[in-house]
Amino acid sequence: MRLDAGAHARSGDRIAIAAYLGKSDRFDQAITEFAAAYADRNERDHQALVQSIADGKIAAVAGVWRPNAIPGCRLAPVPEDADQC
């Protein structure tokens, strides 16, 4: 996976960034490894959250996040009769 510095650079000089990264795939490999480790960490954190809820260590309210509310990333209102975990 080669990153296109011109497409991904939102600020700064895209030519300088591309020159800094060079032609090797070292940066691509580092980003790929970071992303995989970050995803693994998120999975472990989520599992710990779910277990803490199941163990009664923390309270959670079901239905706070509505997947259909993703456009614009807004949270949908929570109905007053929402199930509680």
Backbone bond lengths (Angstrom), bond angles and torsions (degrees), N, CA, C in turn:
res aa  C-N    CA-C-N  psi(-1)  N-CA   C-N-CA  omega(-1)  CA-C   N-CA-C  phi
1 M - - - 1.453 - - 1.524 108.38 -
2 R 1.297 117.82 111.86 1.467 121.97 175.76 1.511 108.07 -98.36
3 L 1.291 116.18 130.24 1.456 120.27 176.74 1.515 109.56 -85.96
4 D 1.301 115.57 138.81 1.451 120.58 176.22 1.521 107.34 -93.32
5 A 1.321 115.98 105.17 1.472 120.32 -176.47 1.521 111.05 -59.59
6 G 1.320 117.28 -33.06 1.466 119.98 179.50 1.513 111.66 -65.03
7 A 1.313 117.87 -37.01 1.462 121.08 -178.51 1.524 111.81 -78.93
8 H 1.319 117.06 -29.54 1.457 119.86 -174.20 1.521 114.39 -98.12
9 A 1.293 117.81 -13.86 1.465 120.07 -178.85 1.523 108.99 -85.15
10 R 1.294 117.14 112.41 1.463 121.48 179.33 1.525 111.29 -93.31
11 S 1.289 116.30 -21.09 1.454 119.96 177.75 1.518 107.31 -141.37
12 G 1.288 115.71 160.76 1.459 118.64 -178.35 1.515 110.72 86.96
13 D 1.266 114.73 -178.20 1.455 122.20 -176.16 1.524 108.93 -93.58
14 R 1.329 116.75 109.50 1.458 119.86 -175.33 1.521 112.65 -61.97
15 I 1.308 117.51 -31.59 1.469 120.63 178.51 1.531 109.76 -69.40
16 A 1.327 116.56 -41.33 1.462 119.90 178.21 1.531 110.48 -65.19
17 I 1.319 116.70 -39.60 1.462 119.93 178.98 1.528 109.85 -64.37
18 A 1.321 117.16 -46.34 1.466 120.81 178.67 1.523 110.76 -60.75
19 A 1.322 117.33 -40.54 1.465 120.83 178.81 1.528 110.34 -66.12
20 Y 1.320 116.91 -39.23 1.458 121.10 179.47 1.529 110.64 -64.10
21 L 1.326 116.30 -41.75 1.458 120.27 -179.19 1.528 111.95 -70.69
22 G 1.314 115.87 -29.92 1.456 119.66 178.62 1.514 112.72 72.07
23 K 1.315 115.02 -166.46 1.461 120.39 -174.94 1.523 113.16 -98.73
24 S 1.310 117.95 -6.60 1.462 119.05 -179.15 1.525 109.20 -77.15
25 D 1.312 115.48 168.52 1.460 120.13 178.14 1.524 112.26 -100.75
26 R 1.324 117.52 18.49 1.470 120.94 -178.33 1.526 111.79 -59.78
27 F 1.330 116.66 -44.55 1.464 119.94 179.58 1.524 110.21 -64.93
28 D 1.334 116.09 -44.58 1.466 120.12 179.33 1.526 110.82 -58.44
29 Q 1.329 116.27 -43.29 1.458 120.46 179.59 1.530 110.84 -65.17
30 A 1.321 116.82 -41.49 1.469 120.52 -179.85 1.526 110.87 -63.89
31 I 1.324 116.97 -43.42 1.468 120.72 179.20 1.524 110.28 -65.55
32 T 1.327 116.44 -40.71 1.463 120.47 178.89 1.520 110.85 -62.66
33 E 1.330 117.53 -44.87 1.463 121.25 178.63 1.527 111.06 -64.21
34 F 1.337 116.11 -42.18 1.463 120.10 178.39 1.527 110.53 -61.22
35 A 1.337 116.64 -45.94 1.462 120.50 -178.19 1.524 111.31 -61.47
36 A 1.330 116.94 -41.81 1.464 120.41 179.55 1.529 110.69 -65.49
37 A 1.323 117.06 -43.53 1.467 120.63 179.02 1.529 110.55 -65.02
38 Y 1.331 117.09 -39.25 1.461 121.98 179.33 1.532 110.33 -64.67
39 A 1.327 116.93 -42.21 1.464 121.05 178.47 1.526 110.26 -64.25
40 D 1.328 116.81 -42.69 1.470 120.29 177.99 1.524 110.75 -61.13
41 R 1.326 116.63 -42.59 1.468 120.77 179.63 1.526 111.00 -63.68
42 N 1.338 116.40 -42.46 1.464 119.95 177.84 1.524 111.31 -61.44
43 E 1.329 116.51 -39.78 1.459 120.55 178.59 1.539 110.66 -63.32
44 R 1.333 116.56 -45.04 1.467 119.74 178.24 1.532 111.32 -63.60
45 D 1.334 116.63 -41.92 1.463 120.18 179.02 1.529 110.65 -62.23
46 H 1.335 116.57 -41.72 1.458 119.77 179.93 1.521 110.68 -65.60
47 Q 1.326 117.03 -42.04 1.458 120.02 177.43 1.531 111.02 -60.75
48 A 1.323 116.89 -40.51 1.466 120.82 178.27 1.527 110.35 -65.53
49 L 1.318 117.31 -38.71 1.470 121.22 177.58 1.519 110.51 -62.95
50 V 1.324 116.57 -49.38 1.462 120.63 -179.92 1.528 110.43 -60.01
51 Q 1.332 117.39 -42.18 1.471 120.38 179.27 1.524 111.19 -65.29
52 S 1.328 117.35 -40.33 1.464 120.49 178.51 1.516 111.53 -63.13
53 I 1.331 116.66 -37.39 1.467 120.31 176.36 1.526 109.46 -65.81
54 A 1.342 115.92 -46.74 1.467 120.43 -179.12 1.526 111.43 -62.00
55 D 1.325 117.25 -35.29 1.465 121.89 -179.74 1.523 112.63 -80.13
56 G 1.326 117.35 -5.04 1.455 120.79 -179.31 1.518 114.05 77.83
57 K 1.311 117.54 13.31 1.472 120.88 179.79 1.515 112.05 -73.89
58 I 1.323 116.43 -30.35 1.460 120.86 176.29 1.521 108.33 -136.68
59 A 1.320 115.53 152.94 1.463 120.84 179.05 1.528 108.96 -96.39
60 A 1.307 115.48 147.40 1.459 120.77 176.87 1.519 108.96 -140.97
61 V 1.309 116.28 150.24 1.455 122.31 178.23 1.515 107.78 -111.16
62 A 1.304 117.11 123.40 1.458 121.27 178.55 1.526 109.82 -71.89
63 G 1.310 116.36 146.26 1.457 121.37 172.81 1.507 115.69 86.57
64 V 1.333 118.39 9.72 1.461 119.34 179.56 1.515 110.31 -69.39
65 W 1.314 116.91 -43.31 1.463 120.64 179.65 1.511 109.24 -98.22
66 R 1.302 116.09 127.35 1.454 121.84 178.92 1.522 108.51 -109.90
67 P 1.348 118.12 116.55 1.469 119.79 -179.95 1.520 112.89 -54.97
68 N 1.334 118.14 -30.60 1.464 119.75 179.90 1.529 112.08 -73.77
69 A 1.314 117.55 -2.29 1.462 120.91 178.68 1.524 111.25 -95.54
70 I 1.320 117.50 5.32 1.457 120.76 -175.30 1.525 113.66 -58.74
71 P 1.344 121.62 -40.92 1.462 117.54 178.35 1.529 110.21 -54.52
72 G 1.296 115.73 120.16 1.454 120.90 -176.65 1.520 112.81 82.10
73 C 1.327 117.86 -3.25 1.475 123.42 178.07 1.524 112.05 53.46
74 R 1.298 116.76 46.59 1.469 120.56 177.31 1.515 109.06 -100.70
75 L 1.299 115.84 147.39 1.460 120.55 174.28 1.514 109.05 -83.63
76 A 1.310 115.36 137.71 1.459 119.85 176.46 1.524 108.86 -78.60
77 P 1.308 117.93 152.71 1.469 119.57 177.24 1.527 110.50 -61.44
78 V 1.313 115.83 147.50 1.464 121.32 179.01 1.521 107.94 -94.34
79 P 1.341 117.07 123.21 1.468 117.97 177.35 1.527 110.68 -65.17
80 E 1.309 116.73 149.21 1.463 120.17 -178.00 1.512 112.34 -63.78
81 D 1.338 117.40 -24.84 1.463 119.94 -178.79 1.536 111.94 -96.88
82 A 1.337 117.40 23.45 1.466 121.10 -179.53 1.520 109.92 -61.42
83 D 1.327 114.60 141.07 1.466 119.55 177.29 1.518 109.46 -65.02
84 Q 1.310 116.52 144.12 1.457 120.92 174.82 1.507 108.50 -108.99
85 C 1.338 115.58 140.96 1.476 120.45 178.49 1.502 110.02 -76.87
